[in-house]
Amino acid sequence: MATQPPSRKHATAHTDTSNGVPAEYEAWRQGRWEEVAGENGKAKVVANGKITDRDLHALPGVPGQWSTNAAGALTVTATAADGVTIDGTTVDGTAEVPSGCSLEFPDNMVGFAAGADGSYGLVVMDHNAVERSGLSGIDAFPYDPSWVFEGQFRAAPEGRRIEVGRLTTPRSTEAILAPVDLVVTINGSEYVMAVLQDFPGQRLAIFTDETNGAETPEIGRWLVLPLLEPGSTLTVDFNQATLSHHHLNPDVFVCPLSPPGNHLPMRVEAGERTLIHHTAGQN
């Protein structure tokens, strides 16, 4: 028998009386689609990489070779025929790539570089990627206010890292920073989930539950959490559980898996379920 959904709602929201769904949730859904398929949506990312040394690195499908120089600046080496431009100037040789500059490549691809002092992230996007993939939406469970709770961040040992799987091919593991735990009470039982900080400024409670493998992805889902101090309370809204970026492009987003202990032994019938794609013949 399936576990019953939680009986108490621990947070409130303004409601759109026309359909019983909070306006804040509708706005979140719209923002989420913009994050995925908007002007700089993650579904348009075709390559990304971290450049942290002076060796030449190539990104699959992207012209040029990337490295840092003796001064710690990001550089690209390309010929004029490669069609790499920095702020409108074609690269022919080796050129420095200023953080935040405009990068353009053939076939309507653009790039963004950020970082400093010998450590850089490089993202390349294809503005035709969403149309080409047929991605048209994200399916989600109906909004359910009983899956909204008050949670708390609990301090973890300073500098704690947790060994988790990463969705590389073949699979790999990595010790990822886990600065706090998320504590939430569901149906009278307290659950503690480790919170990962895979990138600066991003905290994730990656969890699995009894819907995985049939109605939601086997690899679990994400709760994106704010950067608050240990002891802080926060709203934990499972209606905002998201799919991993891995589903948008498995070759690009080698996301972490759920840490040991982050399994909820119940059906979490809230949040995103799967991506929606048009198939041949659909209007």
N, C-alpha and C positions, 0 to 999 in steps of 0.2 A: 504494500500500500504506500502510496506517495505521502511524504511528509506534508502536513497542512501548511499553508502559508502563514506568516506571522500574524498574530491577532491584534497587535497594537501598532499604531503609527506614532513615531517619536518626533516627527518634525511636521510643520505645517507649510502650506503654500497657497497663494491666491489661485482660485480656480476659475477657469473659463466655463461659465454655467451652460454654454451651448452644447458642450460635449463632455463635461465633467473632468477634463484634463487641465492641469495647472498651466497657465500661460507661460510660466518659467520653464516648464518642461518642453512645451512647444518651441520656445525660443532656443532651448538647448539643442533640440533635434535639428533645427535649422542651422545652428552654428556648427553642429557636428558634421552635417552634410557639406558645409562650406569648407571645413577642415579637411575633408576627404576629397572633394571634387571641385572645390572652388578655384580661384585664380592661381593660388599656390598650393593646391590640394595635394595631400600625400599620395593619392592614387596616380598622380602625374610623375612621381619620382621614378626615374629609370636607373639611377646609379647614385651611390653615395660612398664616401670613404673618409678615412682619417689619415692625414699626412703628418707624420711626426719625425721624419728623418731625411737625410740627404740622398737616400737611394731613390731611383726613378720608379714611380708607380703608375700603372695604367688602370683605368676604370673601364670595365667591359662596355663596349658600344660607344665609348666617348673618345674622341681624338685627343692626342696630346699625352705627355708624360709629366707627372707631378712630383714635386719634391720640395724640400726646404733648402735654403742656401746658408752660407756661413753666418749671415746676419740674423738667421732665424725667420726670414720671410718665406712665404709660399711662392713657388715658381711653377711655370708650365713651359715645357719645351715642345714646339710644334713647328711645322712648315706652313707656309702660306696656303698650300693646297689643302691642309687639314681644315681650314675655315674656322679657327678659334679666334674670337675677338675679345678684347678686354676694353670695356668702356668705348666700344666702337672701333678700336684699333686692332687690325689683324696681327696676330703673332707670327713672326718668322724668325725662329731661333729660340732663345730662352728669355722669358720676361717675368718680372715680379707680378704677383696677383694680389692687389690690395684687398684687405678684408672689407666686405660689403660692396665690392665693385660689381659691375654688370658683365656677366660672361655670356657669350652666345656661341652656338655651335650649329653645324648644318642640320637640316631636317627639323627646323622649328624647335630645337632644344635650347634651353637656357640653364645657366648655372649660378650658384650662390656659394661663396666661400666666406668662412668666418673663423676667427681665432687670432692667436698672437704668439710671439716668442717660440716659434718652432712647433706649434701644435695647432692643426687646422682641421676643420670639417668642410667637406666639399659635397654639395648636393646638385644633381643634374636632373632637370625636369623636361618632360615632353608634353607640350600643351595639347597634343592630339591623343594622348594615352587613354583618357577616359572614354572618348568617343570610340576609339579603336577596340577597347576591351568590352564595350557594351554595358559598362557599369551604369545602373540607373537608380539605385536606391539601396537602403539598408533595412532589412526586415527586423522588427523588434516585437517583443511581447507587448500586449496592451498595457498602458500605464496602470500601475497598481500602487496606491498610496501606502498599503501595508508593508511595502518593501523599503520604506524610508525610516531611518533610525538616527539616533544620536550616538556617535562613537567617540572614542578618545584615543589620542596618541600616547603610547607608553614608551618610556625611554628604553633604548637598547644599549648594550655595552658599547663604550666609545670606540668608533672605528670598525664596528662589526661588519663583516662581509659574509655572505652566504653563498655556498657553491650551488649553482642552479644550471640546468640545461639551457642551451641556446640553440635556436633553430637554424643551425648551419648544416651544410651537406659535406661530409657526414656530420652527425650531431656532435656538439662539443659541450664542455662545461666551463663556467667562469665564476670566480668569486666576486660577486657584485655587492656594492655598498648597500647596507640595509639599516638606516639610521634610527628607525622607530618601528614599533608594532602598532597595528590598528586593532583596537578592542571594541567589539560590538556584541550586544546581547540580542539573540533571536529566539523567540519562543521560550524565554526563560533560561536559555543556555548561553554562556559566554564563549565567544570565539575570538581567538587571537591570531592575526595574520601578519606575517612579516611584510614590511613595506620596502620595496626596492627603489633605489635612486640610480638608475642606469645611466642617465644623463643629468648634468647640472640643471636644476630648476624643474625636474620632473620626478614625481613620486608615484609609484604604482603599487597597488595591492592586486597582484595577479592571483586569481582564485579559480578553483575547479568546483563543480557541484554535480548533482545527479542528473542534470539535463545534458551533460557533455557527451558527445559522440553520436547523439540522435537529433536533438533539437538545437543544440549549440555546439561550437567546435570542441573537439576532443582536447585541444590544448588549453582550454579555459578562456577566461575573459579578464578584462582590466577594469579596475576602479582607479580613475585618475584623481589624485588627492592633493590638497593644498600644502604649501610649505609652512607648517606650523610647528611650534616648539613642543617637546614632550610635555604631557599634561594638558594640552589644549583639547577642547571638545570640538567636534565637527559633525556636519550632516553627512551621513553615509546613505546614498540613494542608489540602490541597486537598479532602478530604472535607467540610470546613466552608466550601467556596465557596458563597456564597449568591446568590439572585436579587436584583436591584435592587429597592428599594422602589417604583420606577416601575410595576412590574407590579401592585401592590396598588391603586393609584389614579393613573393617568397624569395626571389633571388637577391632582393635589395634589403629587405627588412628581416634581419636575422635576430628576431626578438627573443628575450628570455622567457623561459617557461615558469610555471608556478613553483615557488619554493616549497620544500617539504613542510607539511603542516598547514598549508593554505587551502585545504579541501573543506568545503562545507557539506556535511552529510545530509543534504536535503535538495529538493528541486527549487532552484532559484528561477522562478518563472517571471523574470523581469530583465529589462535591458535588451541589447542587440542580440540577434540570433544568427543572421547570415547576410552576405551581400546578395543583391539582386542584379542579375544581368539580363539584358535583352538577348533573345536567341534569334537565329535566322528566321525570317518570316514574320516577326513581330513588328507592329507599327510603332 
